[in-house]
Amino acid sequence: MTEKPAKTKTEVARPWLKSYPEGVPAEIDALKFSSVGDLLVSSFEKFGPKPAFTCMGRTISYSELEDYSGDFAAWLQSKGLQKGDRVAVMLPNVLQYPIAISGILRAGLVVVNVNPLYTPRELKHQLKDSGAKAIIVLENFAHTLEASIDESDVEHVVVATMGDMLGFKGHIVNFVVRYIKKLVPAWSLPGSVSFKDVLAAGDRRGLTPVDVKVEELAFLQYTGGTTGVSKGAALSHSNILSNVEQNALWVEVAYRKKGRPENLNYVCALPLYHIFALTVNAMMGMEQGAHNILIPNPRDVPAFVKELGKYPFHVFPALNTLFISLMNNEEFRKLDFSSLILTLGGGMAVQKSVADEWEELTGCIIAEGYGLSETSPVATANRFDATEFSGTIGLPLPSTDIAIRNDDGEDMPLGEVGEICIRGPQVMMGYWQRPEATAATMTDDGFFKSGDMGFMNETGRTKIVDRKKNMILVSGFNVYPNEIEEVAAQHSGILEAAAIGVPDDYSGEVVKLFVVRKDPDLTEEDVKAHCKKTMTGYKRPKYIEFIEELPKTNVGKILHRELRDRK
């Protein structure tokens, strides 16, 4: 892999600083920790008996997490893995996830996060590309690994079960998962070791401390691969620690306004293998001594809501699609939201109609932020003491510069659309073993070209209009799907909508809108009449197609490419 070459740092105007909350500095201080493992051990010692993670009724404390992760790290070391070797983690939000990544990092190794729902083809690519020498996988997905492990460098396989950390109840859970719900397809991985056996073996050996430097590699965070080959964003310990520090400065504003609970509870419904939850829930949560309530399957909304009813919850990160799903559940609407301090929206644009309904229901404004795997992830966020939903992605975090540039790399005036470019200590080292891709996405003055189109207003807040590659060109006019989708979502009969461009002999492209009905009697004419009220002619959908469900990633982002590929 090629690291970011040294850049000439050009000065940029920072109109956002005048909009900063009082007391928030323009720059972060020197990093407090020498590695992510150092941060974790510090939290284990500082918050010892406090709850760290809860899943399916079982809670582990910070002290227990220290012991379990040390055992996992010791086992990895006993297998001859050396500092810098990559270890893949193919787990949903279960207790084994924080144990595994903490152990990997404490052993001086590199975490390769893997989506458990990958197909064999996708997994094979990621294992080969990363060169992972070991993997921990939930047995539910072991059949996928069986079909993918050939031609990879994987030498050690650890297989976890849903019930591993649940005591006697775990036997019942495993029986139900395997034989009642039939969620574990047959698999065969000769030489694999159970997660419980790994912890027992590691406990007998003990961990040998490893000296890890802040500029060294910590995570390979693969991009979604919705266009072309999935690439690994190489994130250093410094990248992650910087983003934790940036977010910590920002979140203090929320506590300053609403108070900081003695026992802070985070809802962790977004998958921890995704960069949003990884940094905000796992890393920042542990740095603050928070208790993360793990939701293994947020698509099971009734079970999710039942879990939420057991705890006062204070910090709630989610995506637009998840907000919609929850608010359409009557039991969710009956929950007590009086403890909610901060609702974070990221991963995709939060629609105003959704934000308004959330605020009316919970009394809490959604603070929308923005980032990518390549930025560890948070680059911008709205103020956490805001009094209204802004409809923007907010202000650059401390030590972060945002430039809006045209295709020639020239800065655009305030208010004009261009590509959002990001510079800061959270920007990745580069793409793993892809120097050409790294060079294509990094500017000479150190900015990462996000591929997102937007503009900055006079207060320094940025508004995304869409992904560059999703843009629709109608008779020479740029049309941004997010705008159409947001307008459509304001119709009371529409649950969700997604817009794409389709070929047209006259105008090159026209807009097609896929609609998921909330009202079963909703017609094509109803949708077109609604759009006609608020959108100029060339933006209005020419075609409407009603579908039962929009295709989405496991994180909840709408897959526009799949819609474009529909026949």
C-alpha positions as CSV (number, residue, x, y, z in Angstrom):
1,M,0.0,0.0,0.0
2,T,1.1,3.5,-0.7
3,E,0.7,6.0,2.1
4,K,-0.4,9.6,1.5
5,P,2.5,11.4,-0.1
6,A,3.6,14.6,1.6
7,K,1.4,17.4,0.5
8,T,1.8,21.2,0.2
9,K,-0.8,22.4,2.7
10,T,-2.7,25.3,1.1
11,E,-4.5,27.7,3.4
12,V,-8.3,27.8,3.1
13,A,-10.9,30.2,4.3
14,R,-12.8,28.8,7.4
15,P,-16.2,30.5,7.4
16,W,-17.5,27.8,9.7
17,L,-15.5,28.8,12.7
18,K,-17.8,31.8,13.4
19,S,-20.6,29.3,13.7
20,Y,-18.8,27.0,16.3
21,P,-20.3,26.5,19.7
22,E,-18.7,28.5,22.4
23,G,-15.7,26.8,23.9
24,V,-15.1,24.4,21.0
25,P,-11.5,24.9,19.7
26,A,-10.7,25.2,16.0
27,E,-8.0,22.4,16.4
28,I,-7.7,19.3,18.5
29,D,-4.9,19.0,21.0
30,A,-2.1,16.4,20.7
31,L,-3.5,12.9,20.9
32,K,-3.9,11.5,24.4
33,F,-3.1,7.9,23.4
34,S,-0.3,6.2,21.6
35,S,-2.6,3.6,19.9
36,V,-6.2,2.5,19.8
37,G,-5.2,-0.4,22.0
38,D,-3.8,2.1,24.5
39,L,-7.1,3.9,24.5
40,L,-9.0,0.7,25.1
41,V,-6.8,-0.4,28.0
42,S,-7.1,3.0,29.6
43,S,-10.9,2.7,29.5
44,F,-10.8,-0.8,30.8
45,E,-8.8,0.4,33.8
46,K,-10.7,3.6,34.3
47,F,-14.2,2.2,34.1
48,G,-13.6,-1.3,35.4
49,P,-16.9,-2.4,36.9
50,K,-19.2,-0.3,34.7
51,P,-21.2,-2.0,32.0
52,A,-19.5,-1.9,28.6
53,F,-21.7,-3.9,26.3
54,T,-25.1,-5.7,26.6
55,C,-26.5,-8.2,24.2
56,M,-29.5,-10.5,24.5
57,G,-29.7,-10.0,28.3
58,R,-26.0,-10.5,29.0
59,T,-23.8,-7.6,30.1
60,I,-20.0,-7.5,30.2
61,S,-18.1,-4.9,32.2
62,Y,-15.0,-3.0,31.2
63,S,-12.9,-5.2,33.4
64,E,-14.4,-8.4,31.8
65,L,-13.7,-6.9,28.4
66,E,-10.1,-6.4,29.4
67,D,-9.8,-10.0,30.5
68,Y,-11.6,-11.5,27.5
69,S,-9.8,-9.3,24.9
70,G,-6.4,-10.1,26.5
71,D,-7.2,-13.8,26.2
72,F,-8.1,-13.4,22.6
73,A,-5.0,-11.4,21.9
74,A,-2.8,-14.0,23.6
75,W,-4.2,-16.8,21.5
76,L,-3.5,-14.8,18.3
77,Q,0.0,-14.3,19.4
78,S,0.4,-18.0,20.2
79,K,-0.4,-18.8,16.6
80,G,2.6,-16.8,15.4
81,L,0.8,-13.8,14.1
82,Q,3.1,-10.8,13.9
83,K,2.6,-7.1,14.4
84,G,0.8,-5.7,11.3
85,D,-0.8,-9.0,10.2
86,R,-4.4,-8.7,9.3
87,V,-7.3,-10.5,11.1
88,A,-10.8,-10.5,9.5
89,V,-13.9,-10.1,11.7
90,M,-17.1,-11.4,10.3
91,L,-19.6,-10.8,13.1
92,P,-22.9,-8.9,13.7
93,N,-23.5,-6.9,16.8
94,V,-22.8,-9.6,19.4
95,L,-20.5,-9.5,22.5
96,Q,-17.7,-11.3,20.6
97,Y,-17.3,-8.3,18.3
98,P,-15.8,-5.9,20.9
99,I,-13.8,-8.7,22.5
100,A,-12.3,-9.7,19.1
101,I,-11.4,-6.2,17.8
102,S,-10.0,-5.2,21.2
103,G,-7.9,-8.3,21.3
104,I,-6.7,-7.9,17.7
105,L,-5.6,-4.3,18.4
106,R,-3.9,-5.1,21.7
107,A,-1.9,-7.8,19.9
108,G,-0.6,-5.2,17.5
109,L,-2.6,-6.6,14.6
110,V,-4.9,-5.0,12.0
111,V,-8.7,-5.4,12.0
112,V,-10.4,-6.2,8.7
113,N,-14.1,-5.6,9.2
114,V,-16.3,-7.9,7.0
115,N,-20.0,-7.6,6.4
116,P,-21.5,-11.0,7.6
117,L,-24.0,-10.9,4.7
118,Y,-21.4,-10.9,2.0
119,T,-21.7,-13.5,-0.7
120,P,-18.8,-15.9,-1.3
121,R,-17.6,-13.8,-4.2
122,E,-17.5,-10.7,-2.1
123,L,-15.8,-12.4,0.8
124,K,-13.3,-14.1,-1.4
125,H,-12.2,-10.7,-2.8
126,Q,-11.9,-9.1,0.6
127,L,-9.9,-12.0,2.1
128,K,-7.5,-12.1,-0.9
129,D,-7.2,-8.3,-1.1
130,S,-6.4,-7.8,2.6
131,G,-4.2,-10.9,2.9
132,A,-5.9,-11.7,6.2
133,K,-4.2,-14.6,8.0
134,A,-7.0,-15.3,10.5
135,I,-10.7,-14.8,10.7
136,I,-13.4,-14.9,13.3
137,V,-16.8,-15.8,11.9
138,L,-20.3,-16.4,13.4
139,E,-21.4,-20.0,12.6
140,N,-24.5,-18.6,10.8
141,F,-22.1,-17.4,8.1
142,A,-19.5,-20.2,8.2
143,H,-20.8,-21.7,5.0
144,T,-19.9,-18.5,3.2
145,L,-16.4,-18.7,4.5
146,E,-16.2,-22.4,3.5
147,A,-17.0,-21.3,-0.1
148,S,-14.5,-18.5,0.0
149,I,-11.4,-19.6,1.9
150,D,-9.6,-21.2,-1.0
151,E,-6.9,-19.0,-2.6
152,S,-6.8,-16.8,0.6
153,D,-4.0,-16.5,3.1
154,V,-6.3,-17.5,6.0
155,E,-4.5,-20.0,8.3
156,H,-6.6,-19.7,11.4
157,V,-10.4,-19.8,11.7
158,V,-12.3,-19.0,14.9
159,V,-16.0,-19.9,14.9
160,A,-18.4,-18.1,17.3
161,T,-22.0,-18.9,18.1
162,M,-24.8,-16.7,19.2
163,G,-24.8,-18.3,22.6
164,D,-21.1,-18.2,23.4
165,M,-21.2,-15.4,26.0
166,L,-24.7,-16.1,27.4
167,G,-23.9,-18.7,30.0
168,F,-26.4,-21.6,30.4
169,K,-28.9,-19.6,28.4
170,G,-26.5,-19.8,25.5
171,H,-27.2,-23.5,25.0
172,I,-30.9,-22.7,24.6
173,V,-30.2,-19.8,22.2
174,N,-27.9,-22.0,20.1
175,F,-30.5,-24.8,19.9
176,V,-33.2,-22.3,18.8
177,V,-30.9,-20.7,16.2
178,R,-29.7,-24.0,14.8
179,Y,-32.7,-26.3,14.9
180,I,-35.9,-24.2,15.4
181,K,-35.1,-21.1,13.3
182,K,-32.7,-23.1,11.1
183,L,-30.3,-20.1,10.7
184,V,-27.1,-22.1,10.5
185,P,-26.6,-23.7,7.1
186,A,-24.3,-26.8,7.1
187,W,-20.6,-26.0,7.0
188,S,-17.2,-27.6,7.2
189,L,-14.0,-25.8,8.1
190,P,-11.4,-28.4,9.1
191,G,-9.0,-27.1,11.8
192,S,-11.3,-24.3,12.9
193,V,-11.5,-23.5,16.7
194,S,-14.4,-22.5,18.8
195,F,-14.5,-19.0,20.2
196,K,-14.8,-20.4,23.8
197,D,-11.8,-22.7,23.3
198,V,-9.8,-19.7,22.0
199,L,-10.5,-17.7,25.2
200,A,-9.6,-20.7,27.4
201,A,-6.4,-21.3,25.6
202,G,-5.4,-17.6,25.7
203,D,-6.2,-17.4,29.4
204,R,-3.5,-20.0,30.0
205,R,-0.9,-18.2,28.0
206,G,-1.2,-14.5,28.8
207,L,-0.7,-11.5,26.5
208,T,2.7,-10.1,25.6
209,P,2.5,-6.3,25.2
210,V,3.2,-4.9,21.8
211,D,4.7,-1.5,21.0
212,V,2.4,0.1,18.4
213,K,3.1,3.5,16.9
214,V,0.3,6.0,16.2
215,E,1.0,6.3,12.5
216,E,0.8,2.5,11.9
217,L,-2.2,0.7,10.4
218,A,-5.1,-0.2,12.7
219,F,-8.1,-1.0,10.4
220,L,-8.8,-1.9,6.8
221,Q,-12.3,-0.6,6.3
222,Y,-13.6,-1.7,2.9
223,T,-15.8,0.6,0.9
224,G,-19.2,-0.7,0.0
225,G,-18.2,-1.7,-3.5
226,T,-21.5,-0.4,-5.0
227,T,-19.4,0.8,-8.0
228,G,-16.5,-1.3,-9.1
229,V,-14.2,-3.3,-6.9
230,S,-14.4,-2.8,-3.1
231,K,-11.3,-1.1,-1.8
232,G,-9.8,-1.1,1.6
233,A,-9.5,2.3,3.3
234,A,-6.3,2.0,5.3
235,L,-7.0,3.7,8.7
236,S,-4.1,4.4,11.1
237,H,-4.3,4.5,14.8
238,S,-3.9,8.2,14.5
239,N,-6.9,8.5,12.1
240,I,-9.2,6.7,14.6
241,L,-7.9,8.5,17.7
242,S,-8.2,11.9,16.0
243,N,-11.8,11.3,15.0
244,V,-12.6,10.1,18.6
245,E,-11.1,13.3,19.9
246,Q,-12.9,15.5,17.4
247,N,-16.2,13.8,18.2
248,A,-15.6,14.1,21.9
249,L,-15.1,17.8,21.7
250,W,-18.3,18.1,19.7
251,V,-20.5,15.9,22.0
252,E,-19.6,17.9,25.1
253,V,-21.9,20.6,23.7
254,A,-24.8,18.2,24.0
255,Y,-23.9,17.3,27.6
256,R,-23.4,21.0,28.4
257,K,-27.0,21.7,27.2
258,K,-28.8,18.7,28.6
259,G,-26.5,17.3,31.3
260,R,-24.3,14.2,31.3
261,P,-25.8,11.1,32.9
262,E,-23.6,9.3,35.4
263,N,-24.4,6.0,33.5
264,L,-24.4,6.9,29.8
265,N,-26.3,4.5,27.5
266,Y,-25.6,4.3,23.7
267,V,-28.0,2.5,21.4
268,C,-26.0,0.4,19.0
269,A,-28.3,-0.8,16.2
270,L,-26.0,0.1,13.3
271,P,-23.5,-2.7,12.6
272,L,-20.2,-2.3,14.4
273,Y,-18.3,-3.5,11.3
274,H,-19.5,-0.3,9.6
275,I,-17.3,2.7,10.2
276,F,-20.1,4.9,11.7
277,A,-20.9,2.6,14.6
278,L,-17.3,1.5,14.9
279,T,-16.0,4.9,15.7
280,V,-19.1,6.5,17.4
281,N,-20.4,3.6,19.4
282,A,-17.4,1.3,20.0
283,M,-14.4,3.7,20.1
284,M,-16.0,7.0,21.3
285,G,-18.4,5.1,23.5
286,M,-15.6,3.2,25.3
287,E,-13.5,6.3,25.6
288,Q,-16.4,7.9,27.5
289,G,-17.1,4.8,29.6
290,A,-20.5,4.4,27.9
291,H,-22.7,1.3,28.0
292,N,-23.5,0.1,24.5
293,I,-26.8,-1.7,24.0
294,L,-26.1,-4.1,21.1
295,I,-28.9,-4.8,18.7
296,P,-27.9,-7.9,16.6
297,N,-30.8,-7.5,14.1
298,P,-32.3,-4.0,13.8
299,R,-34.6,-5.2,11.0
300,D,-36.5,-7.2,13.6
301,V,-38.2,-4.0,14.8
302,P,-40.4,-5.6,17.5
303,A,-37.5,-7.2,19.2
304,F,-35.4,-4.0,18.8
305,V,-38.2,-2.0,20.5
306,K,-38.6,-4.5,23.3
307,E,-34.9,-4.2,24.0
308,L,-35.1,-0.4,24.0
309,G,-37.8,-0.5,26.6
310,K,-35.4,-2.0,29.2
311,Y,-33.1,1.0,29.5
312,P,-33.0,4.8,29.5
313,F,-31.2,5.6,26.3
314,H,-29.2,8.8,25.9
315,V,-27.3,8.6,22.5
316,F,-29.0,7.2,19.5
317,P,-27.1,7.0,16.2
318,A,-29.2,5.8,13.2
319,L,-29.9,6.2,9.5
320,N,-32.9,7.8,7.8
321,T,-34.3,4.4,6.8
322,L,-34.0,3.1,10.4
323,F,-35.8,6.2,11.8
324,I,-38.7,5.5,9.4
325,S,-38.9,1.9,10.4
326,L,-39.0,2.7,14.1
327,M,-41.6,5.5,13.8
328,N,-43.9,3.2,11.9
329,N,-43.9,0.8,14.9
330,E,-46.7,1.6,17.4
331,E,-44.8,0.1,20.4
332,F,-41.8,2.3,19.6
333,R,-44.0,5.4,19.7
334,K,-45.1,4.4,23.3
335,L,-41.5,4.4,24.6
336,D,-40.2,7.0,27.2
337,F,-37.9,9.4,25.3
338,S,-37.3,11.8,28.2
339,S,-33.7,10.6,28.7
340,L,-32.7,11.1,25.0
341,I,-29.9,13.6,24.8
342,L,-28.6,13.2,21.3
343,T,-29.9,11.7,18.1
344,L,-27.2,11.3,15.4
345,G,-28.2,10.9,11.7
346,G,-25.5,9.7,9.3
347,G,-24.7,7.3,6.5
348,M,-27.3,8.9,4.1
349,A,-29.3,12.1,4.0
350,V,-31.9,12.6,6.7
351,Q,-35.1,13.8,5.1
352,K,-36.8,16.8,6.7
353,S,-40.1,15.1,7.0
354,V,-38.5,12.3,8.9
355,A,-36.5,14.7,11.1
356,D,-39.7,16.7,11.9
357,E,-41.6,13.6,12.8
358,W,-38.8,12.3,15.0
359,E,-38.6,15.7,16.8
360,E,-42.3,15.7,17.4
361,L,-42.3,12.2,18.8
362,T,-39.1,12.2,20.9
363,G,-38.6,15.9,21.6
364,C,-35.0,15.5,20.3
365,I,-33.6,17.1,17.1
366,I,-31.7,14.9,14.7
367,A,-28.1,16.2,14.5
368,E,-27.1,15.2,11.0
369,G,-23.4,14.5,10.3
370,Y,-21.4,13.4,7.4
371,G,-18.4,11.2,6.7
372,L,-17.0,8.2,4.8
373,S,-15.0,5.1,5.5
374,E,-12.0,7.1,4.2
375,T,-12.5,9.8,6.9
376,S,-12.7,7.5,9.9
377,P,-15.7,8.6,9.4
378,V,-16.9,11.9,10.7
379,A,-15.9,15.0,8.8
380,T,-18.8,17.4,9.6
381,A,-21.7,17.6,12.0
382,N,-24.4,19.9,13.0
383,R,-24.2,21.6,16.4
384,F,-25.5,19.3,19.2
385,D,-27.2,22.3,20.8
386,A,-29.1,23.2,17.7
387,T,-32.7,24.3,18.1
388,E,-33.9,23.1,14.7
389,F,-33.1,20.6,12.0
390,S,-30.8,22.4,9.5
391,G,-31.1,20.1,6.5
392,T,-27.4,20.4,6.1
393,I,-24.5,18.1,7.1
394,G,-23.3,20.9,9.5
395,L,-19.9,22.3,10.2
396,P,-16.4,20.8,9.8
397,L,-15.1,19.2,13.0
398,P,-12.1,20.7,14.7
399,S,-8.9,20.3,12.7
400,T,-11.0,19.6,9.5
401,D,-11.1,21.7,6.3
402,I,-13.8,21.4,3.7
403,A,-13.3,22.7,0.2
404,I,-16.0,22.7,-2.5
405,R,-14.2,22.3,-5.9
406,N,-15.1,22.0,-9.5
407,D,-13.7,19.3,-11.9
408,D,-10.6,21.4,-12.5
409,G,-9.8,21.5,-8.7
410,E,-10.8,25.1,-8.3
411,D,-12.6,26.3,-5.2
412,M,-16.2,27.3,-5.8
413,P,-17.7,30.4,-4.3
414,L,-20.1,30.0,-1.3
415,G,-23.5,28.8,-2.5
416,E,-22.2,27.1,-5.7
417,V,-22.2,23.3,-6.1
418,G,-19.0,21.3,-6.5
419,E,-17.4,18.2,-5.1
420,I,-16.9,18.1,-1.3
421,C,-13.2,17.7,-0.5
422,I,-12.0,16.9,3.0
423,R,-8.7,17.5,4.7
424,G,-7.9,16.6,8.3
425,P,-6.1,14.1,10.6
426,Q,-9.0,11.6,10.2
427,V,-8.4,11.2,6.4
428,M,-7.1,7.7,5.6
429,M,-3.5,6.7,4.8
430,G,-4.7,5.6,1.4
431,Y,-6.3,2.7,-0.3
432,W,-4.8,-0.7,0.6
433,Q,-2.3,-1.7,-2.1
434,R,-3.9,0.7,-4.6
435,P,-1.5,3.6,-5.2
436,E,-3.3,4.7,-8.4
437,A,-6.7,4.8,-6.7
438,T,-5.1,6.7,-3.8
439,A,-3.5,9.2,-6.2
440,A,-6.8,9.7,-8.1
441,T,-8.7,10.6,-4.9
442,M,-6.2,12.7,-3.1
443,T,-5.3,16.3,-4.2
444,D,-1.8,17.8,-4.2
445,D,-2.7,19.9,-1.2
446,G,-3.9,17.0,0.9
447,F,-7.7,16.9,0.3
448,F,-9.7,13.7,-0.1
449,K,-12.2,14.0,-3.0
450,S,-15.4,12.5,-1.6
451,G,-17.4,12.0,-4.8
452,D,-20.3,13.8,-3.1
453,M,-21.7,17.0,-4.6
454,G,-22.7,19.9,-2.4
455,F,-22.3,23.6,-1.6
456,M,-21.3,25.6,1.5
457,N,-23.4,28.5,2.7
458,E,-22.2,31.7,4.3
459,T,-22.4,30.2,7.9
460,G,-19.9,27.4,6.8
461,R,-22.6,24.7,6.7
462,T,-22.5,22.3,3.8
463,K,-25.5,20.9,2.0
464,I,-25.2,17.6,0.0
465,V,-27.1,17.5,-3.2
466,D,-26.0,14.0,-4.2
467,R,-23.4,11.5,-5.2
468,K,-21.6,12.5,-8.3
469,K,-22.3,9.2,-9.9
470,N,-26.0,9.3,-9.1
471,M,-26.6,12.6,-10.8
472,I,-29.2,12.6,-13.6
473,L,-28.7,14.8,-16.7
474,V,-32.0,16.0,-18.2
475,S,-31.6,18.2,-21.3
476,G,-28.3,19.6,-19.9
477,F,-29.7,20.3,-16.4
478,N,-28.3,18.5,-13.4
479,V,-30.9,16.7,-11.4
480,Y,-30.0,15.3,-7.9
481,P,-32.0,12.3,-6.7
482,N,-31.9,13.3,-3.1
483,E,-34.0,16.4,-3.8
484,I,-36.6,14.4,-5.6
485,E,-36.7,11.7,-2.9
486,E,-37.0,14.3,-0.1
487,V,-40.0,15.9,-1.9
488,A,-41.6,12.6,-2.5
489,A,-41.2,11.5,1.2
490,Q,-43.3,14.5,2.3
491,H,-46.4,12.9,0.8
492,S,-48.4,11.2,3.6
493,G,-49.0,8.2,1.4
494,I,-45.4,7.5,0.6
495,L,-43.2,5.4,3.0
496,E,-40.0,5.6,1.0
497,A,-38.8,6.6,-2.5
498,A,-35.8,6.5,-4.7
499,A,-35.0,8.3,-7.9
500,I,-32.8,7.3,-10.8
501,G,-32.2,8.5,-14.4
502,V,-33.4,6.4,-17.3
503,P,-32.5,6.9,-21.0
504,D,-34.7,9.2,-23.1
505,D,-34.5,9.9,-26.8
506,Y,-35.5,13.5,-26.4
507,S,-33.7,14.7,-23.3
508,G,-31.0,12.2,-22.8
509,E,-32.3,11.1,-19.4
510,V,-35.6,11.5,-17.5
511,V,-36.4,10.8,-13.9
512,K,-37.9,7.6,-12.7
513,L,-39.2,7.3,-9.1
514,F,-39.6,4.0,-7.3
515,V,-42.2,4.3,-4.5
516,V,-42.9,2.2,-1.5
517,R,-46.5,2.9,-0.5
518,K,-47.7,3.8,3.0
519,D,-51.2,4.2,1.7
520,P,-52.2,1.2,-0.4
521,D,-54.6,3.4,-2.5
522,L,-51.9,5.8,-3.6
523,T,-51.8,6.2,-7.4
524,E,-49.3,7.3,-10.0
525,E,-51.4,10.4,-10.6
526,D,-51.2,11.2,-6.9
527,V,-47.4,11.1,-6.8
528,K,-47.0,13.1,-10.0
529,A,-49.5,15.8,-8.8
530,H,-47.6,16.1,-5.5
531,C,-44.2,16.5,-7.3
532,K,-45.7,19.0,-9.7
533,K,-46.4,21.3,-6.7
534,T,-42.8,21.8,-5.7
535,M,-40.5,20.9,-8.6
536,T,-39.8,22.5,-11.9
537,G,-40.7,20.5,-15.0
538,Y,-37.4,18.8,-15.8
539,K,-37.0,17.5,-12.3
540,R,-40.4,15.8,-12.1
541,P,-40.6,12.0,-12.4
542,K,-41.8,10.9,-15.8
543,Y,-42.1,7.3,-14.7
544,I,-43.4,6.0,-11.4
545,E,-43.0,2.4,-10.3
546,F,-44.5,1.0,-7.1
547,I,-42.4,-1.7,-5.4
548,E,-42.7,-3.5,-2.1
549,E,-39.2,-2.7,-0.8
550,L,-36.2,-0.6,-1.8
551,P,-33.0,-2.5,-2.2
552,K,-30.5,-1.4,0.5
553,T,-27.1,-2.3,1.9
554,N,-27.1,-4.0,5.3
555,V,-26.4,-0.5,6.8
556,G,-29.6,0.9,5.2
557,K,-28.3,2.9,2.2
558,I,-30.5,2.7,-0.9
559,L,-28.8,0.8,-3.7
560,H,-29.6,3.1,-6.7
561,R,-27.5,0.9,-9.0
562,E,-29.7,-2.1,-8.4
563,L,-32.7,0.0,-9.3
564,R,-30.9,1.1,-12.5
565,D,-30.3,-2.5,-13.3
566,R,-33.9,-3.5,-13.0
567,K,-35.5,-4.7,-16.3
